[in-house]
Amino acid sequence: METTPLHSLSITGVLSESNRIIKANYIHFITLSLFFLPLTFSLITTPTFRLAGQLFTADHLHNFPPNFLHKPPISHLLYILTLYIFTLCAIATITYTTYHGFSGKPIKFSTAIKSLAFSFLPLVSTTILLHLLLFCISLTFLLFVGSIVTLLQNIGFVIDYNLIHFIWFSDFVVAVLIVIIIYFHVNWCLACVIAVTESNWGLEPLMRSSYLVKGLRSVSLSLLLYFVFYGGILVFVCTDVALATGLRRSLLVFPVMFGSVFLMVVLLVSIVGNIVLYMYCKGLHGELGIEIAEKLVYFNLHSDDEKVSHVVTVAAD
């Protein structure tokens, strides 16, 4: 009789399984997620100093590190490149660890770091292509809207850019652009996981992600909105608290460190959640292999005996 998969995955299930997986080897995952700290620290501090420069008087600006507000462009580029590399290292090692943990293979910290030798370049090429495609899609949409506005002006319409109606139109254009970006992100959400686990690169991970996520786009969208919302709230609150301290260095360290660490954990859970979604998608497409197709379990990373959680269940008659 034909095997019928149970389409029972929800965002609650993904988060629950992600938390169980992380708790199975909490120290291991937290150690790997330290690669996220430069990014999270930057997300907390950069808005703080930028807003402070706008809102505070010159008396407060002497509290900044020397030349902080006037770094040369090359310094900013190197800083962004460093953040990008560390972030990709975190994604690659956490993905490798979690994926191989599903098969019960013991993964050590050194093994996860060594995996960068063969997973980093596919991940880099895939993420760069993904960002370029999103940029081109956004630019094409904006050029299309701009051409329509220009055409209307050429045929005689007078457009007052200060009118409230034009402001509403601009807000509508931005909202549509956000929806378009979210749509492609939902379809390509598994691209980074595929680049690491299947050693694919370029367009192939994007196309395969679109194939695997069919039927579970609602879960992918829910995960995206969930982590963007809570991550955004965390950054906003910690930045606001940091501003309230008046940039006193003795007080600034607390909201910055607190926000950086908790945002690091949010990113960790989001990466593991994406891998749970990836494994479930593979199960629904019959790609897990007969030995684990009926019941996929996540094992302790350092033990072949201890079962942590059931992630995918496929009903078989």
N, C-alpha and C positions, 0 to 999 in steps of 0.2 A: 504494500500500500504506500502511496506517496507520502513523503515526509512533509509535515506542515510546520513551519516555524512559528513560534509565539512572538508576535510583535508587541512585547510588553514593556520595552524599555521606556523610561521617562527620565526627566531631569533629576527627580528625587532618587531614582535608582542609580543613575550615573554618579551623583554626589556621594551617595551612601557607599558604593563600591570603591570610589576613589579614596574616601576617608579610611576605609578598611585596609586598602592596599598600602597607603602611606603609614598607617599605624603598625603594619606588619614589620616594617623596618624603618621606623621613624628617624633614627639618627642618620641612616644611610641617605634617605631622601633629603633631609634637611641639609646635610653636608653638600650634596649635589646642587641643591637650590641656592647655595651661597653664591653661585655664579650670577644669580639674579640681583644680588645686592647693589652692584654699581648702577643698574637700571632703576631699581626702586628708590635708591638714594637720590638719583637725579630727578625722578618724577616728583619726589617730595620737595626737594630743595630748589629746583629751578623755578617753579611757579612762585615760591616764597620770595626769592631774591628779585625776580622780575616784578612782582606786585609791590614789593617793598620799595623798589626804585621809583615806582610811580606814585605811591601813596605817602611815603615818608619824606620828611624834609632833609635838607643837606646835613643836618646834625646827626642823623642816623646813618648816613652813608659811610662815615668813617669806620663803622663796624665791619664793613665788608673786607674780605682779604684783599691785599694790594693788587691792583689791575684786574680784579675779578670782572668788572663790568666792561673792560676794554681789552679783552684778549684778542689776539690776531686771529683771522679766519682759519689759518692752518691749525691752530690749537683747538678750535671748535670741531674741525673735521676729524682730527685725531681722537678727540674726546668721544665723538659720536661713533667712530669706527671701533673704539675700545668697547663701548657699551654694546654695540652690535655683536661683536665677537663673543663677549662674555655671555650675552643672552642666548646666542645660538649654541654655545657650549652647554648651557643649562638645558636647553630643549633637547639637544642630541643625547646627552648622558641620561637624563630622566626618562626619555622615550625608550632608549636601549634597555635600561634597567627594568622598567615596567613591562615592556613587551616580552623580554626573555623570562621574566618572573612568571608569566602565565604558563610556561611549559615546565615550571618547577626547577629550572636551572639555577644553581646558586650563583649570584652575581656579587662580586666584591667591588669595592670602591675603585681599586686599581684597574679592574677589568672595564668598568664603565668609562674611566678616563681614556684607556687605550682604544676604546671603540671610536673615539673621535678621529682616529687615523683613517677610517674608511667611511664614516658617516658625516663628517663635517663638510666636505666639499659638495656632496649631493644636496645637503641641506642648504648650504650657501647659495648654490646655483638656483635651487627651487625658490627660495625666499626672495632673491633678487628679481627673478622673473615674475614672481607673483606681485611684488611691489610695482614693477614696471608696467605690468598689465593693468593693475588698478589705477595707476597714474594715467596711463593712456586712455582708459575707459572714462575716467573723470574729466580729463582734458577734452576728449571728444564730445562729451555731453555738454560741457561749458561752452565750447566753440559752437556747438549746434544752437544752444540758447542765445549766444551772442549774435550769431548770424540771423536768427529770427528777429531780434531786437533791431539790428541794423537794417534788415529788409523793411520792417515796419516804418522806420524813420525815412527810408528812401522813397516809400510810396506815399509819404505825406503825413504820417502820424507824428504828433509832437509828444515826446516823452519827457516828463518832468521827473528827474531822478530824486527829487525831494518829496514827491507826493507819497502819501501813506499807501496808496495802491501799489506803487512800484516797490515799496519796502515789503509789502505782503507778497508780491510776486517774487522778490528775491528770497524771502523766507521759504516760499514754496519750492523754488529751484533747489535751494540747499537741502530741504527735506527729501525731495526726489533723489538727489544725488546720494544722500545717506542711505536711502532705501536700496539704490542700485549697488552701492558698495557692500551693504549687508547681504544682499542676495548672492553676490559672488563669493563673499567670505563664507557664507553658509555652505555653498557648494564646494569650496576649496578648503574647508576646515581640516581635512585629513591629509592635506598635501605634505606637511612637514613630517607627520608620522610615517607616511609612505616613503618619503625620501630617506628616512633613517632605517626603517625596518626592512624595506625592499630594495634599498640601494638604487632607487631610480632617481632621475634628476630631470630638470627642465619641465617641459609640458606634460610629460607622462604622469607624474604624481598629481597634477591638477586634473587631468582627464579621469584618472582612476578614482580620485576623490569624489568627483561628480557622480561617477557610477556607483560607488559604494554607499554614498549617503542618501541615495534615492529611497524614499519611504521613511526616512528618519530626519528629514530637514527640520521638522518642528523641534526635535530634540536638540539639533545643532543650533538652531536659532535661540532656543531657551538658554542653552549654555552660554552663548555669546552675550545675550542681554544680561544674564545673571552676573557674569564676571565683570562685564563692563560697568554695570550699575554699582556693585559693591566695591570694585576697585576704584571707580570714580569717586564714590562717597568717601572712601578711606583717604584718598589723596586730597580731596577738598577739605575734609575735617582737619587733617594733620597740617596742611598748609595754613588753614585759618588759625589754628592754635599757635603755629610758629609765628605768624604775623602778630598775634595778640601778645606775644612775649616781648615785642619791640626789638627782635633780633638780638637779644642779650645772649651771648654765647653760652652762658651757664645754664640757661633755660631752653635754648633752641635745640640742644642735643636730645632732649627727651622726646618731643613730638617727631623729630626727624628719625631717630633710631626706632621708636615704636612703630611709626608708619612704614618705614623701610622693611622691617622684619615681617610685619603682618601682610604687607603687600607682596612680599616674597612668598609667603605661604599661599596667598590667593593665586599667584601665578603657578605655583607648584600643583595645587589642586586642579587648576584649569588644564595643565599639560597632562596629568594623569587621567582626568576626565575625558580628554580627547582620545586617549589610547583605549579607554574602556569603550567609548563609542566606536572606535575603529575595529576592535575585536568583535563587538556585537554585530557590526555591519558585515564583517567577514563571515560570521556565523550564519547570518540570514542569507548570504549569497553562497553558502555551502563551500567555503574555502578554508575551513579549519582542519580538515582531515578527519577521517572516520573515527580515530581513537579519541578525539575530544569534541566531536560534533554534537554528541548528545548531552554532554555536560562539561562546560569549560570552567575550570576552577583556577583561582590564583593561589599559588603556593608561597610560603615564606621564602624570602630571597636566599636565606642561608640554611634552609632545611628542605629535604625532599619529602618529609613526612607530614608537616603541619599544614593543613588546609586553612586558608584564611576566609575565602568568600566564593560564592557562586556568582558568576557574572552573566553568562549566557546560558539559557536553557532552550533547547530545541526539542520539541515533542516528536517522537518517532513511533510509528505503529508497526 
